[in-house]
């Protein structure tokens, strides 16, 4: 087994996979996942809403905005309707680069590398804390002179320092041209989205799982989108981004366009 894979401590990618109904997880992941659910019963809804948001955002970008390149950072374990599947159903020539540093995800990367013959997919083993490395690696597959959708769903919450998180976003968006997009989701404790119940769950997570997580306010989340034109409906619960279905969840979602 890959010596980077720890089966004695829960890991986000595997617990998220468990909440989504997947099978790529260990007993420790299920135990922590169940305990977090006890603290915060809607966490499974958050996971599903985040995944559905991905589908709607990619669909809009591929079908409505003509985007043909996607840089998906913090990929997670493959499930149904991964980014390349959604994009290439609409535009078979779409090119997708997935980025993650979890060895379990790396082991499953071949499932992400299937592609329509007209397009392409690639997997980069890199950490979100190293945006320059991500840009360099992505340039082997993507044409960075043409618009790119930079996707960071539920990943900046693992960057503890907000200034560093802003710097990561700035570095990534500086590397792509006008017409590129930033697609973000992020957990919050803000009560209007029902986030107050998340605090105990996050505290338990940070004591019993990896990597540690942090919530952010609407203002902090908005700062990641500075300099971008927000697509309608702006910053909302990811469950409510261009959808009226499902419960509101304590996870911000937004898409910004680089002018």
C-alpha positions as CSV (number, residue, x, y, z in Angstrom):
1,X,0.0,0.0,0.0
2,X,1.2,3.5,-0.7
3,X,3.1,4.6,2.4
4,X,1.4,8.0,2.3
5,X,-2.0,6.4,2.9
6,X,-3.0,6.5,6.6
7,X,-5.8,4.2,7.6
8,X,-5.6,5.2,11.3
9,X,-6.9,8.7,10.9
10,X,-9.9,10.0,8.9
11,X,-9.1,11.9,5.8
12,X,-11.4,14.5,4.1
13,X,-11.4,13.0,0.6
14,X,-12.5,9.6,2.0
15,X,-15.1,11.0,4.5
16,X,-16.6,13.2,1.8
17,X,-16.8,10.1,-0.4
18,X,-18.6,8.3,2.5
19,X,-21.1,11.2,2.8
20,X,-21.7,11.0,-0.9
21,X,-22.5,7.2,-0.6
22,X,-19.2,6.0,-2.1
23,X,-17.2,3.0,-1.1
24,X,-13.6,4.4,-1.2
25,X,-13.3,4.8,2.6
26,X,-12.1,3.0,5.7
27,X,-13.8,2.3,9.1
28,X,-12.1,5.3,10.7
29,X,-13.6,7.5,7.9
30,X,-17.0,6.2,8.5
31,X,-16.7,6.5,12.3
32,X,-15.7,10.2,12.1
33,X,-18.2,10.8,9.3
34,X,-21.0,9.5,11.5
35,X,-19.9,11.5,14.5
36,X,-19.7,14.7,12.5
37,X,-23.2,13.9,11.2
38,X,-24.4,13.6,14.8
39,X,-23.1,17.1,15.5
40,X,-24.3,18.5,12.2
41,X,-27.0,16.3,10.7
42,X,-27.1,18.3,7.4
43,X,-23.5,17.6,6.4
44,X,-24.6,14.9,3.9
45,X,-26.8,17.5,2.3
46,X,-23.8,19.9,2.1
47,X,-21.8,17.2,0.3
48,X,-24.6,16.5,-2.1
49,X,-25.3,20.2,-2.7
50,X,-21.7,20.9,-3.3
51,X,-21.6,18.2,-5.9
52,X,-24.7,19.4,-7.6
53,X,-23.3,22.9,-7.7
54,X,-20.3,21.6,-9.5
55,X,-22.6,20.1,-12.2
56,X,-24.6,23.3,-12.7
57,X,-21.5,25.5,-12.8
58,X,-19.6,23.4,-15.3
59,X,-22.7,23.1,-17.4
60,X,-23.1,26.8,-17.5
61,X,-19.5,27.4,-18.3
62,X,-19.3,24.8,-21.0
63,X,-22.7,25.5,-22.6
64,X,-23.3,29.1,-21.8
65,X,-19.9,30.7,-21.6
66,X,-18.0,28.6,-24.2
67,X,-15.3,27.5,-21.7
68,X,-13.3,24.5,-22.9
69,X,-10.6,24.3,-20.2
70,X,-11.0,23.4,-16.6
71,X,-8.5,23.3,-13.8
72,X,-10.1,21.4,-10.9
73,X,-8.1,21.8,-7.7
74,X,-9.0,19.6,-4.7
75,X,-10.6,17.0,-6.9
76,X,-11.5,14.5,-4.3
77,X,-12.4,10.9,-5.1
78,X,-14.1,10.1,-8.3
79,X,-17.9,9.9,-8.2
80,X,-20.6,10.3,-10.7
81,X,-20.6,13.4,-13.0
82,X,-17.0,14.4,-12.5
83,X,-15.9,17.7,-14.1
84,X,-14.7,16.1,-17.3
85,X,-17.8,14.0,-17.7
86,X,-20.1,17.1,-17.4
87,X,-18.0,19.3,-19.6
88,X,-17.3,16.7,-22.3
89,X,-21.0,15.7,-22.6
90,X,-21.5,19.3,-23.7
91,X,-18.2,19.9,-25.5
92,X,-16.2,16.7,-26.2
93,X,-13.1,18.8,-27.0
94,X,-12.9,20.1,-23.4
95,X,-9.6,19.7,-21.6
96,X,-9.5,19.1,-17.8
97,X,-6.6,19.0,-15.4
98,X,-7.4,17.6,-12.0
99,X,-5.2,18.5,-9.0
100,X,-5.1,16.8,-5.6
101,X,-2.4,15.6,-3.2
102,X,-4.3,12.8,-1.5
103,X,-2.6,9.4,-2.3
104,X,-6.1,7.7,-2.3
105,X,-7.2,10.1,-4.9
106,X,-4.0,9.6,-6.8
107,X,-4.6,5.8,-6.7
108,X,-8.0,6.4,-8.3
109,X,-6.8,9.0,-10.8
110,X,-7.1,6.6,-13.7
111,X,-10.9,6.8,-13.3
112,X,-10.6,10.6,-13.8
113,X,-8.4,10.3,-16.9
114,X,-10.9,8.8,-19.2
115,X,-11.7,11.3,-21.9
116,X,-13.6,11.9,-25.1
117,X,-11.2,11.4,-27.9
118,X,-11.5,15.0,-29.0
119,X,-10.5,16.3,-25.5
120,X,-8.1,15.5,-22.8
121,X,-7.7,14.9,-19.1
122,X,-4.7,14.9,-16.8
123,X,-4.0,14.5,-13.1
124,X,-1.4,16.5,-11.2
125,X,-0.2,15.4,-7.8
126,X,0.2,18.8,-6.1
127,X,-0.9,20.7,-3.0
128,X,-3.2,23.8,-3.2
129,X,-0.6,25.6,-1.1
130,X,1.8,25.5,-4.2
131,X,-0.1,27.4,-6.8
132,X,3.0,28.2,-9.0
133,X,3.6,24.4,-9.3
134,X,0.0,23.8,-10.2
135,X,0.1,26.5,-12.9
136,X,3.4,25.1,-14.4
137,X,2.0,21.5,-14.4
138,X,-1.4,22.5,-15.8
139,X,0.3,24.4,-18.7
140,X,1.4,21.0,-20.1
141,X,-2.3,20.2,-20.9
142,X,-4.1,23.5,-20.9
143,X,-3.5,26.5,-23.2
144,X,-3.1,29.3,-20.6
145,X,-3.6,31.9,-23.3
146,X,-7.2,30.8,-23.6
147,X,-9.9,31.0,-20.9
148,X,-9.8,28.5,-18.1
149,X,-12.3,27.7,-15.4
150,X,-10.4,27.5,-12.1
151,X,-12.4,25.3,-9.8
152,X,-11.8,25.3,-6.0
153,X,-14.8,23.5,-4.4
154,X,-14.3,23.0,-0.7
155,X,-10.6,23.4,-0.8
156,X,-9.7,26.9,0.5
157,X,-11.2,25.9,3.8
158,X,-8.1,23.7,4.3
159,X,-5.9,26.8,4.0
160,X,-5.9,28.0,7.5
161,X,-4.6,31.5,6.9
162,X,-7.0,33.8,5.0
163,X,-4.3,36.0,3.6
164,X,-2.5,32.9,2.2
165,X,-5.8,31.6,0.7
166,X,-6.2,35.0,-1.0
167,X,-2.7,34.8,-2.3
168,X,-3.2,31.3,-3.7
169,X,-6.3,32.5,-5.6
170,X,-4.5,35.6,-6.9
171,X,-1.6,33.6,-8.2
172,X,-3.9,31.1,-10.0
173,X,-6.1,33.8,-11.5
174,X,-3.1,35.9,-12.6
175,X,-2.0,32.9,-14.7
176,X,-5.2,32.8,-16.8
177,X,-6.5,35.3,-19.3
178,X,-9.6,37.5,-19.5
179,X,-12.7,35.4,-19.9
180,X,-11.5,32.9,-17.3
181,X,-13.7,32.0,-14.4
182,X,-13.2,31.1,-10.7
183,X,-15.7,28.6,-9.2
184,X,-15.7,28.5,-5.4
185,X,-17.5,26.8,-2.5
186,X,-16.6,27.2,1.1
187,X,-18.2,26.3,4.5
188,X,-19.4,29.0,6.8
189,X,-20.8,29.3,10.3
190,X,-23.1,32.2,9.4
191,X,-26.5,31.6,10.9
192,X,-28.6,32.7,7.9
193,X,-27.4,29.6,6.1
194,X,-27.8,27.4,9.2
195,X,-24.0,27.3,9.9
196,X,-24.1,27.7,13.7
197,X,-24.5,24.0,14.1
198,X,-21.3,23.5,12.2
199,X,-19.0,24.8,14.9
200,X,-18.9,21.7,17.1
201,X,-18.6,19.4,14.1
202,X,-15.6,21.4,12.8
203,X,-14.0,21.3,16.3
204,X,-14.4,17.5,16.4
205,X,-13.0,17.2,12.9
206,X,-9.9,19.2,13.7
207,X,-9.2,17.0,16.7
208,X,-9.8,13.6,14.9
209,X,-9.2,14.0,11.2
210,X,-7.0,15.6,8.6
211,X,-6.5,18.1,7.1
212,X,-7.8,20.7,9.6
213,X,-10.7,22.9,8.4
214,X,-11.7,26.5,8.9
215,X,-15.0,28.2,8.2
216,X,-15.2,31.8,6.8
217,X,-17.6,34.7,6.8
218,X,-19.4,36.0,3.7
219,X,-17.0,39.0,3.7
220,X,-13.9,36.7,3.8
221,X,-15.4,34.5,1.1
222,X,-16.2,37.5,-1.1
223,X,-12.5,38.7,-0.8
224,X,-11.4,35.6,-2.8
225,X,-13.5,37.0,-5.7
226,X,-12.0,40.5,-5.6
227,X,-11.4,41.9,-9.1
228,X,-13.8,39.4,-10.7
229,X,-17.3,40.0,-12.1
230,X,-19.7,37.9,-10.1
231,X,-22.2,35.9,-12.1
232,X,-25.8,35.9,-11.0
233,X,-27.0,35.2,-8.4
234,X,-23.8,36.2,-6.7
235,X,-22.7,34.7,-3.4
236,X,-25.4,32.3,-2.1
237,X,-25.7,28.9,-0.5
238,X,-24.2,26.6,-3.1
239,X,-27.6,24.8,-3.1
240,X,-29.2,28.0,-4.3
241,X,-26.8,28.8,-7.1
242,X,-29.1,28.7,-10.2
243,X,-31.4,26.2,-8.4
244,X,-34.5,26.5,-6.3
245,X,-34.4,22.9,-5.2
246,X,-33.1,21.3,-2.1
247,X,-32.5,22.7,1.4
248,X,-30.2,25.7,1.9
249,X,-26.8,24.5,3.2
250,X,-24.1,26.3,5.1
251,X,-21.7,26.3,2.1
252,X,-21.2,29.4,0.1
253,X,-21.1,29.1,-3.7
254,X,-20.1,31.6,-6.3
255,X,-18.7,31.9,-9.8
256,X,-16.7,35.0,-10.9
257,X,-15.4,36.0,-14.4
258,X,-12.1,37.6,-15.0
259,X,-12.7,40.8,-16.9
